[in-house]
Amino acid sequence: MTLTPSSARAALLDQARQRILITDGAFGTEIQRWKLSEEDYAGTLGLAKDQKGNNDILALTKPEVPESIHRAYFEAGADIAETNTFSANRISQADYAAEHLVREINLESAKLARRIADEFAAKDGRPRFVAGAIGPTNKTLSLSPDVNDPGFREIDWDFLVDVYAEQIAALVEGGADFILIETVFDTLNAKAGVMAVRKVEAALGREIPIMLSMTLTDLSGRNLSGHTVEAFWYAVRHARPVTIGLNCSFGATQLRPHVKALSEIADTLIMVYPNAGLPNELGEYDEMPLTTAGLVREWAHHGQVNILGGCCGSTPDHIAAMAQTVAGLAPRALPHPDQVTRLAGLEPFVMAA
């Protein structure tokens, strides 16, 4: 089946040739500033469980909250808005007895981000993009949650593909330009996300560009399923993601060698959005915006990134500082690796020509 090419991919690549782009920062940090009550989260939906902490549902019950956050990040200089849908899937929403609202949450979240992105683009003529964010869920396909039964899995491949496809279809219908499969701690979960995108593409008859972002769970540079950044890239390169990169994980200092390694082998855009340092003993993030901006500027200065942003603990001030400090720096040039066989177990394997 021949899919209609995506204009969003071409537009993003065109902008990325001209400058280092900026994606937005953390949503949870900003939502906490509102000090919302359980009633604020729950609204009039009449759900059976407590909704406090269900950030995704605010698109239905208090949309002025995510709207204000999108606006703040665009005003700070962001080019890309990530939808507030990290946990807007059937698995995660089951914890809140809200799984029947998955389509509506994603649809409204994407519409909201799209409307504000288009509003800012109309003001100055600079394109703004919407990335439909899908998180890893709290289940894993690669690992057993039962130490006494290594073969046990709480979910299977087909179920997770269907869960993701439901979310992706609504995000695309709502106006998302890309699907961002982020905070990948299990490479097999990410592959299920890719397969779900392919299912929705087949139904729509057009390409849906994919963004992929891995999260590292230890300082050796591996995710929870044990893959290095190089092995992860070789495992997902077939998906032709418009961006590949790292998010969450640690602060920028700890990510430096892994950003360098990925930037040297990936023949697509590199997008990195780290935490604002490491949390203190109270779980709060103390790293100041200028500090974070100075650290990520090193990646930009060395030609290692195309898109920068923030994850846990970051704020519009962090994003504004990043945008200012990388303004005028040349974006990373895409490498042209030799055509050889590259395979991935937990480690990369390259078969020399």
C-alpha positions as CSV (number, residue, x, y, z in Angstrom):
1,M,0.0,0.0,0.0
2,T,1.4,3.4,-1.0
3,L,0.9,6.0,1.7
4,T,0.5,9.7,1.1
5,P,3.7,11.5,2.3
6,S,3.4,13.7,5.3
7,S,3.8,17.5,4.8
8,A,4.6,17.8,8.5
9,R,7.8,15.7,8.0
10,A,8.9,17.9,5.1
11,A,8.1,21.1,7.1
12,L,10.0,20.0,10.2
13,L,13.0,18.9,8.2
14,D,13.0,22.3,6.4
15,Q,12.9,24.2,9.7
16,A,15.6,22.0,11.2
17,R,17.9,22.8,8.3
18,Q,17.7,26.4,9.2
19,R,18.2,26.4,13.0
20,I,18.1,24.4,16.2
21,L,14.4,23.9,17.1
22,I,12.9,24.0,20.5
23,T,10.3,21.6,22.0
24,D,8.4,22.3,25.2
25,G,9.1,21.3,28.8
26,A,7.4,19.5,31.6
27,F,3.7,19.5,32.0
28,G,3.5,17.9,35.5
29,T,5.6,20.6,37.1
30,E,3.4,23.3,35.7
31,I,0.1,21.6,36.6
32,Q,1.3,21.3,40.2
33,R,1.5,25.1,40.3
34,W,-2.2,25.3,40.0
35,K,-2.7,23.3,43.2
36,L,-5.8,21.6,41.9
37,S,-8.2,19.7,44.1
38,E,-9.7,16.3,43.4
39,E,-12.9,18.1,42.4
40,D,-10.9,20.1,39.8
41,Y,-9.6,17.0,38.2
42,A,-12.9,15.1,38.4
43,G,-15.2,17.8,37.1
44,T,-18.7,16.5,36.4
45,L,-17.7,13.2,34.8
46,G,-18.9,11.2,37.8
47,L,-16.1,8.6,37.6
48,A,-15.9,5.9,40.2
49,K,-12.3,6.6,41.4
50,D,-10.4,9.6,42.7
51,Q,-9.0,11.6,39.8
52,K,-6.4,13.7,41.6
53,G,-3.1,13.3,39.7
54,N,-4.8,12.3,36.4
55,N,-3.2,15.1,34.5
56,D,-4.5,13.9,31.1
57,I,-8.1,14.2,32.0
58,L,-7.8,18.0,32.5
59,A,-8.4,18.3,28.7
60,L,-12.0,17.4,29.6
61,T,-12.5,18.9,33.1
62,K,-10.3,22.0,33.2
63,P,-8.9,22.7,29.7
64,E,-7.7,26.2,30.7
65,V,-4.9,24.5,32.6
66,P,-3.2,22.7,29.6
67,E,-4.1,25.6,27.4
68,S,-2.2,28.1,29.7
69,I,0.8,25.7,29.7
70,H,0.9,25.4,26.0
71,R,0.7,29.2,25.7
72,A,3.5,29.7,28.2
73,Y,5.9,27.3,26.3
74,F,5.1,28.9,22.9
75,E,5.7,32.3,24.4
76,A,9.0,31.0,25.7
77,G,10.1,30.1,22.2
78,A,9.0,26.6,21.6
79,D,8.4,25.3,18.1
80,I,6.8,22.1,19.1
81,A,4.0,21.4,21.6
82,E,3.7,17.9,23.1
83,T,0.1,17.0,23.9
84,N,-0.8,16.4,27.5
85,T,-1.5,12.7,26.9
86,F,1.5,10.8,28.4
87,S,-0.9,8.5,30.3
88,A,-4.0,8.8,28.1
89,N,-4.2,5.1,27.2
90,R,-6.5,2.3,28.2
91,I,-3.9,0.7,30.6
92,S,-3.0,3.8,32.5
93,Q,-6.5,5.3,32.6
94,A,-7.8,2.0,34.1
95,D,-6.2,3.2,37.4
96,Y,-8.7,6.0,37.4
97,A,-11.7,4.1,36.0
98,A,-11.5,6.4,33.0
99,E,-10.5,3.9,30.2
100,H,-13.7,4.6,28.4
101,L,-12.7,8.2,27.9
102,V,-9.4,7.5,26.2
103,R,-10.5,8.6,22.7
104,E,-12.1,11.8,24.0
105,I,-9.1,12.8,26.2
106,N,-6.7,12.4,23.3
107,L,-8.9,14.0,20.7
108,E,-9.5,17.1,22.9
109,S,-5.9,17.3,24.0
110,A,-4.7,17.3,20.4
111,K,-7.4,19.8,19.3
112,L,-6.3,22.1,22.1
113,A,-2.6,22.0,21.2
114,R,-3.4,22.3,17.5
115,R,-5.5,25.4,18.0
116,I,-2.8,27.2,20.1
117,A,0.0,26.1,17.7
118,D,-1.9,27.5,14.8
119,E,-2.7,30.7,16.6
120,F,1.0,31.4,17.4
121,A,2.0,30.4,13.8
122,A,-0.5,32.9,12.4
123,K,1.1,35.7,14.5
124,D,4.6,35.5,13.0
125,G,4.4,33.1,10.1
126,R,6.8,30.6,11.9
127,P,5.5,27.0,11.8
128,R,4.5,25.5,15.0
129,F,4.1,21.7,15.3
130,V,2.1,19.3,17.5
131,A,3.5,16.0,18.7
132,G,1.0,13.6,20.0
133,A,2.7,12.1,23.1
134,I,2.3,8.5,24.0
135,G,4.0,7.2,27.1
136,P,5.3,3.7,27.8
137,T,2.4,2.7,30.1
138,N,3.2,1.0,33.4
139,K,3.4,-2.5,31.8
140,T,6.4,-4.1,30.0
141,L,6.5,-6.6,27.2
142,S,10.2,-7.6,27.8
143,L,10.2,-8.2,31.5
144,S,8.2,-10.2,34.0
145,P,6.8,-8.4,37.1
146,D,7.0,-11.7,39.0
147,V,10.5,-12.7,40.0
148,N,9.3,-16.3,40.6
149,D,7.9,-16.6,37.0
150,P,10.3,-15.1,34.4
151,G,8.0,-16.1,31.6
152,F,5.0,-14.2,32.9
153,R,3.7,-11.1,31.2
154,E,0.8,-8.9,32.3
155,I,0.0,-8.0,28.7
156,D,0.8,-9.3,25.3
157,W,2.0,-7.7,22.1
158,D,-1.4,-7.6,20.3
159,F,-3.1,-6.0,23.3
160,L,-0.5,-3.2,23.6
161,V,-0.6,-2.5,19.9
162,D,-4.4,-2.1,20.1
163,V,-4.0,0.1,23.2
164,Y,-1.6,2.4,21.3
165,A,-3.6,2.4,18.1
166,E,-6.7,3.6,19.9
167,Q,-4.7,6.5,21.4
168,I,-2.8,7.3,18.1
169,A,-6.0,7.4,16.0
170,A,-7.5,10.0,18.3
171,L,-4.4,12.1,18.4
172,V,-4.1,12.2,14.7
173,E,-7.8,13.0,14.3
174,G,-7.3,15.9,16.7
175,G,-4.5,17.4,14.6
176,A,-1.2,16.0,15.8
177,D,1.5,16.3,13.2
178,F,3.7,13.5,14.7
179,I,3.4,10.7,17.1
180,L,6.0,10.9,19.9
181,I,6.7,7.5,21.4
182,E,8.6,8.8,24.5
183,T,10.2,7.8,27.7
184,V,11.0,4.4,26.2
185,F,12.2,2.1,29.0
186,D,11.3,-1.1,27.1
187,T,12.4,-1.3,23.5
188,L,9.7,-3.9,22.7
189,N,7.0,-1.5,24.0
190,A,8.4,1.1,21.5
191,K,8.2,-1.4,18.7
192,A,4.5,-2.0,19.6
193,G,4.0,1.7,19.4
194,V,5.6,1.7,15.9
195,M,3.3,-1.1,14.8
196,A,0.3,0.8,16.1
197,V,1.3,3.8,14.0
198,R,1.5,1.5,11.0
199,K,-2.0,0.2,11.6
200,V,-3.4,3.7,11.8
201,E,-1.5,4.7,8.7
202,A,-3.0,1.8,6.8
203,A,-6.5,2.8,7.9
204,L,-5.9,6.4,6.9
205,G,-3.9,5.9,3.8
206,R,-1.2,8.4,4.7
207,E,2.1,8.6,6.6
208,I,2.1,9.5,10.3
209,P,5.7,10.6,11.1
210,I,7.1,9.0,14.2
211,M,9.3,10.6,16.9
212,L,11.1,8.2,19.3
213,S,12.7,9.1,22.6
214,M,14.5,6.6,24.8
215,T,15.0,7.0,28.6
216,L,18.1,5.7,30.4
217,T,17.7,4.0,33.7
218,D,21.3,3.8,34.7
219,L,24.5,5.7,34.1
220,S,26.0,3.0,31.9
221,G,23.5,4.2,29.2
222,R,20.9,1.5,29.0
223,N,17.1,1.4,29.3
224,L,15.2,-1.0,31.5
225,S,15.2,-3.7,28.9
226,G,19.0,-3.5,28.7
227,H,19.6,-1.8,25.4
228,T,22.3,0.8,24.8
229,V,21.5,3.9,22.9
230,E,23.3,2.5,19.8
231,A,21.4,-0.8,20.0
232,F,18.1,1.0,20.5
233,W,18.7,3.0,17.3
234,Y,19.5,-0.1,15.3
235,A,16.4,-1.8,16.7
236,V,14.0,1.0,15.6
237,R,15.8,2.6,12.6
238,H,13.5,0.7,10.2
239,A,10.6,2.9,11.4
240,R,12.2,5.9,9.7
241,P,11.5,8.2,12.7
242,V,11.7,11.9,11.9
243,T,13.5,12.3,15.3
244,I,15.4,10.0,17.6
245,G,16.7,11.0,21.0
246,L,16.7,10.9,24.7
247,N,14.4,12.3,27.4
248,C,13.9,12.3,31.1
249,S,16.7,9.9,32.3
250,F,19.1,12.2,34.2
251,G,20.3,15.8,33.9
252,A,22.2,17.1,30.9
253,T,25.6,16.4,32.4
254,Q,24.9,12.7,32.8
255,L,23.5,12.4,29.3
256,R,26.5,14.0,27.5
257,P,28.3,10.9,26.3
258,H,25.1,9.2,25.2
259,V,23.9,12.2,23.2
260,K,27.3,12.2,21.5
261,A,27.1,8.5,20.7
262,L,23.7,8.7,19.2
263,S,24.4,11.9,17.2
264,E,27.3,10.2,15.4
265,I,25.2,7.2,14.1
266,A,21.6,8.4,13.6
267,D,20.8,9.6,10.1
268,T,17.8,11.5,11.3
269,L,17.1,14.5,13.6
270,I,18.3,14.3,17.2
271,M,15.8,15.6,19.8
272,V,16.9,15.6,23.4
273,Y,14.9,16.9,26.4
274,P,16.6,16.1,29.7
275,N,15.4,16.6,33.2
276,A,16.4,19.9,34.9
277,G,19.2,18.2,36.7
278,L,18.6,15.4,39.3
279,P,15.9,15.7,42.0
280,N,16.9,16.6,45.6
281,E,16.0,14.6,48.7
282,L,12.4,16.0,48.5
283,G,12.0,14.9,44.9
284,E,12.2,18.5,43.6
285,Y,14.4,20.0,40.9
286,D,16.7,22.8,41.8
287,E,18.7,23.3,38.6
288,M,18.2,26.9,37.4
289,P,17.2,27.7,33.8
290,L,20.5,29.3,32.9
291,T,22.4,26.3,34.2
292,T,20.3,23.8,32.1
293,A,20.6,26.1,29.1
294,G,24.4,26.3,29.5
295,L,24.7,22.5,29.6
296,V,22.6,21.8,26.5
297,R,24.4,24.6,24.7
298,E,27.5,22.4,24.7
299,W,25.6,19.8,22.6
300,A,24.5,22.5,20.2
301,H,28.0,24.0,20.1
302,H,29.4,20.6,19.1
303,G,26.8,20.0,16.4
304,Q,25.1,17.1,18.2
305,V,21.5,18.1,18.3
306,N,18.7,19.4,16.1
307,I,15.9,19.9,18.7
308,L,16.2,20.7,22.4
309,G,13.6,20.9,25.2
310,G,13.0,19.9,28.8
311,C,11.5,17.0,30.8
312,C,10.9,16.6,34.5
313,G,11.5,19.8,36.5
314,S,11.7,22.1,33.5
315,T,9.6,25.2,33.2
316,P,8.9,27.9,30.5
317,D,11.8,29.8,32.0
318,H,14.1,26.8,31.2
319,I,12.7,26.6,27.6
320,A,13.2,30.4,27.1
321,A,16.8,30.2,28.4
322,M,17.5,27.3,26.0
323,A,16.0,29.1,23.0
324,Q,18.1,32.2,23.8
325,T,21.3,30.4,24.3
326,V,21.2,28.3,21.1
327,A,19.9,31.1,18.9
328,G,22.3,31.5,16.0
329,L,24.1,28.2,16.5
330,A,24.2,25.9,13.5
331,P,21.9,22.8,13.7
332,R,23.5,19.3,13.6
333,A,24.2,18.0,10.1
334,L,22.9,14.6,9.4
335,P,25.6,11.9,9.0
336,H,25.7,9.5,6.0
337,P,26.7,6.2,7.5
338,D,28.1,3.4,5.3
339,Q,25.6,0.9,4.0
340,V,26.4,-2.1,6.1
341,T,24.3,-4.6,8.1
342,R,23.6,-3.3,11.6
343,L,21.8,-5.5,14.2
344,A,20.8,-5.1,17.8
345,G,20.7,-7.4,20.8
346,L,21.3,-5.6,24.0
347,E,24.5,-4.4,22.3
348,P,24.9,-3.1,18.7
349,F,26.4,-5.4,16.1
350,V,27.8,-4.0,12.9
351,M,28.8,-6.4,10.1
352,A,31.6,-4.9,8.2
353,A,31.3,-4.8,4.4
